[in-house]
Amino acid sequence: MKTIRLFLRCLVLGVAFFAVVFAPQVALAHAVLVSSTPSAHATLKGPEISIHLKFNSRIDGARSRLYLADSNGRVRMLALAPQDAPDSLAVEIIKLSAGEYTIRWQALAGDGHITRGEIPFTVQ
């Protein structure tokens, strides 16, 4: 009987140990935006701009998306440039008239989780 209790205690402690040690790594596996061009709330001189997003982990470029929304609510999907790095998404130069815009991004990380975000900016 003591052997069974000792075994169960060790099992519970072992599971708890692995949960504490490995759970943070699983939680951090999602793609987090590290930097962007344009940065949030930036004001850019137009009409030509380029877009570059860098994440903290590998991104599946084939299944990730970038959209551009203007101040009138029109949204268009942007054509991604070939990935120059596994942790980046980019759009080659696009022409925009003066106004307020929002980049809406959706990134599929190597862990299979999708993260989303928005980057508002202004073109002069």
C-alpha positions as CSV (number, residue, x, y, z in Angstrom):
1,M,0.0,0.0,0.0
2,K,2.9,2.4,0.9
3,T,4.5,1.6,-2.4
4,I,1.4,2.5,-4.4
5,R,1.1,5.9,-2.5
6,L,4.7,6.6,-3.1
7,F,4.4,5.8,-6.8
8,L,1.3,8.1,-7.1
9,R,3.0,10.9,-5.3
10,C,6.0,10.6,-7.6
11,L,3.7,10.5,-10.6
12,V,1.8,13.6,-9.6
13,L,5.0,15.5,-8.8
14,G,6.5,14.4,-12.1
15,V,3.5,15.6,-14.1
16,A,3.4,18.9,-12.2
17,F,7.2,19.4,-12.8
18,F,6.8,18.9,-16.5
19,A,3.7,21.1,-16.7
20,V,5.6,24.0,-15.0
21,V,8.8,23.5,-17.0
22,F,7.2,22.9,-20.5
23,A,3.9,24.9,-20.4
24,P,5.6,28.3,-20.8
25,Q,7.4,27.1,-23.9
26,V,4.2,26.0,-25.5
27,A,2.6,29.3,-24.7
28,L,5.5,31.2,-26.2
29,A,5.4,29.2,-29.4
30,H,2.8,31.5,-31.0
31,A,4.0,34.0,-33.6
32,V,4.4,37.4,-31.9
33,L,5.1,40.5,-34.0
34,V,8.5,41.9,-33.1
35,S,8.8,44.8,-35.5
36,S,7.1,46.3,-38.5
37,T,7.6,48.7,-41.3
38,P,5.5,50.8,-41.1
39,S,5.4,50.8,-37.3
40,A,2.1,51.3,-35.6
41,H,0.7,54.9,-35.9
42,A,3.6,55.9,-38.2
43,T,3.2,58.7,-40.7
44,L,4.8,57.9,-44.1
45,K,5.6,60.0,-47.1
46,G,3.8,58.4,-50.1
47,P,2.8,57.4,-52.5
48,E,5.2,54.4,-52.6
49,I,5.5,52.3,-49.4
50,S,6.8,48.9,-48.6
51,I,5.6,46.6,-45.8
52,H,7.8,44.3,-43.7
53,L,6.7,42.4,-40.6
54,K,9.2,40.4,-38.4
55,F,8.0,37.8,-35.9
56,N,9.6,35.9,-33.0
57,S,9.3,32.5,-34.7
58,R,9.1,30.8,-38.1
59,I,6.0,31.8,-40.2
60,D,4.3,29.7,-42.9
61,G,4.4,32.3,-45.7
62,A,2.1,30.3,-47.9
63,R,-0.7,30.3,-45.3
64,S,-0.2,33.7,-43.8
65,R,-2.0,36.8,-45.0
66,L,-1.7,40.6,-45.1
67,Y,-4.7,42.8,-45.8
68,L,-4.9,46.6,-46.3
69,A,-7.9,48.5,-45.1
70,D,-8.5,52.1,-46.0
71,S,-10.4,54.8,-44.1
72,N,-13.5,54.0,-46.2
73,G,-13.6,50.4,-45.0
74,R,-12.4,48.9,-48.2
75,V,-10.2,45.9,-47.6
76,R,-7.9,44.2,-50.1
77,M,-5.5,41.3,-49.8
78,L,-1.9,42.1,-50.5
79,A,0.3,39.9,-52.5
80,L,3.2,38.7,-50.3
81,A,6.8,38.8,-51.6
82,P,8.8,35.6,-51.4
83,Q,10.0,35.2,-47.8
84,D,13.5,36.6,-47.4
85,A,13.7,35.1,-43.9
86,P,11.6,32.4,-42.3
87,D,10.3,34.8,-39.6
88,S,9.2,37.6,-41.9
89,L,6.4,38.6,-44.2
90,A,6.8,41.4,-46.7
91,V,5.0,43.2,-49.5
92,E,7.0,44.9,-52.3
93,I,6.3,48.6,-53.0
94,I,2.7,49.6,-53.3
95,K,1.3,53.0,-54.2
96,L,-1.1,54.6,-51.8
97,S,-2.8,58.0,-51.9
98,A,-2.8,60.2,-48.8
99,G,-5.0,58.9,-46.0
100,E,-5.3,56.6,-43.1
101,Y,-4.7,52.8,-43.5
102,T,-4.6,49.7,-41.4
103,I,-2.5,46.6,-42.2
104,R,-4.4,43.5,-40.9
105,W,-2.0,40.5,-40.6
106,Q,-2.7,36.9,-40.0
107,A,0.4,34.7,-39.4
108,L,0.5,30.9,-39.2
109,A,3.4,29.9,-36.9
110,G,5.3,26.7,-37.1
111,D,3.3,25.4,-34.1
112,G,0.1,25.5,-36.2
113,H,-1.4,28.4,-34.3
114,I,-2.7,31.5,-36.1
115,T,-2.1,34.9,-34.6
116,R,-3.7,38.2,-35.9
117,G,-3.0,41.9,-35.4
118,E,-3.4,45.3,-36.9
119,I,-1.0,48.1,-37.7
120,P,-2.6,51.5,-38.3
121,F,-0.6,54.1,-40.2
122,T,-1.0,57.3,-42.2
123,V,0.3,58.2,-45.7
124,Q,0.9,61.9,-46.4
